[in-house]
Structure formats: structure tokens, C-alpha cells
Amino acid sequence: MASEALSYKVGQLKISELRARYEKQLGKKFSLKAFHDELLAGGSMPLAVLERKMDAWAARQR
């Protein structure tokens, strides 16, 4: 149970980090709805894969 809680916390921290990064990069072009839609679109995946996917999303938003 502790390792599951740790996994959730690590995921939460990564998502918060990505959100802050893209809010800063995109400024007024950042859409929280679009961010969440993209974040959830792929289902469960390793965090490194998620970060690459979200980096590509952010690049398309510019």
C-alpha cells in the first residue's frame, strides 16, 4: 500500500511540474482543459513516455 501511495504522489508531482512548465512556456495559449484532455487521452503510461507526449502537445500549441 505504501508503494502504491508513493507511485500516486510521484505521478502527481510530475503532472504538477508539467503543468507549471507549459503554463510558463505557452502563456495565454495554455488551456487547462486542453492540457487535461491530452494528459488523459493516452491512458496509463510510464512518466517518461507521458512527458515526451506532453512535450509534443506543447510544441503543437505554440
C-alpha positions, 0 to 999 in steps of 0.5 A: 500500500505504501508503494502504491501511495508513493507511485500516486504522489510521484505521478502527481508531482510530475503532472504538477511540474508539467503543468507549471512548465507549459503554463510558463512556456505557452502563456495565454495559449495554455488551456487547462482543459486542453492540457487535461484532455491530452494528459488523459487521452493516452491512458496509463503510461510510464512518466517518461513516455507521458512527458515526451507526449506532453512535450509534443502537445506543447510544441503543437500549441505554440 
